[in-house]
Amino acid sequence: MAACEVCGNEYERAFEVRMAGQSHTFDSFECAIHRLAPSCEHCGCRVIGHGVEAGEHVFCCAHCAVAEGQTGLRDHVSA
């Protein structure tokens, strides 16, 4: 059994995620999101979908990006 690096739970179904050359072990997607997903620079929520980026800045949606003074960004829309 492996221990989750976020909560420490030892779980027989723990899984490994490789990101940016590093290996991480988690017992749930919730812990993986807590450790690896970026936070929106405006509202602070975890960005687990596509989000929007302006340079090095990450936002959960265009609304939050605009609220932080970014321009020219829009959410993904389907045709």
C-alpha positions in Angstrom: 0.0 0.0 0.0 1.1 3.5 -0.7 0.5 6.6 1.4 -1.2 9.7 -0.1 1.2 12.7 0.0 -1.7 15.1 0.9 -3.6 13.3 3.6 -1.3 10.5 4.5 -3.9 7.8 4.1 -2.5 4.4 3.2 -4.7 3.0 0.5 -4.4 -0.2 -1.6 -5.8 1.7 -4.6 -3.5 4.7 -4.4 -2.3 6.0 -7.8 0.7 7.9 -9.1 0.6 11.0 -11.2 3.7 12.2 -13.1 3.8 15.9 -13.7 6.8 18.2 -14.7 9.2 15.3 -14.1 8.0 14.6 -10.6 6.0 11.6 -9.3 3.1 12.1 -6.9 1.1 9.5 -5.0 -2.6 10.1 -4.0 -5.5 8.1 -2.6 -8.2 10.2 -4.4 -8.7 12.7 -7.2 -9.6 15.2 -4.5 -6.2 15.1 -3.0 -4.5 15.2 -6.5 -6.5 18.3 -7.3 -5.7 19.9 -4.0 -1.9 19.4 -4.6 -1.6 19.9 -8.4 -4.4 22.0 -9.8 -3.7 25.8 -10.1 -5.9 28.3 -8.3 -7.8 31.1 -10.1 -5.9 34.3 -9.5 -9.2 36.2 -9.0 -11.6 33.9 -7.1 -9.2 31.3 -5.8 -11.1 28.2 -6.9 -9.2 25.3 -8.3 -9.0 25.2 -12.1 -9.8 21.6 -13.0 -11.2 22.4 -16.5 -9.6 24.3 -19.3 -9.6 27.7 -17.7 -8.0 30.7 -19.4 -4.4 31.9 -19.3 -2.9 35.3 -19.8 0.9 34.9 -19.8 1.8 33.3 -16.5 -1.7 34.1 -15.0 -4.3 31.4 -14.7 -8.0 32.0 -14.3 -11.0 29.7 -14.1 -13.0 31.7 -16.6 -12.8 34.9 -18.8 -15.0 36.7 -16.3 -12.4 36.4 -13.6 -9.6 37.3 -16.0 -11.5 40.5 -17.0 -12.1 41.3 -13.3 -8.3 41.3 -12.9 -7.8 43.6 -15.8 -7.0 41.1 -18.5 -8.3 41.9 -22.0 -8.9 39.9 -25.2 -9.7 36.6 -23.4 -12.9 34.6 -23.8 -14.2 31.3 -22.5 -14.2 28.4 -24.9 -17.4 28.2 -26.9 -18.7 25.6 -29.2 -19.8 26.4 -32.7 
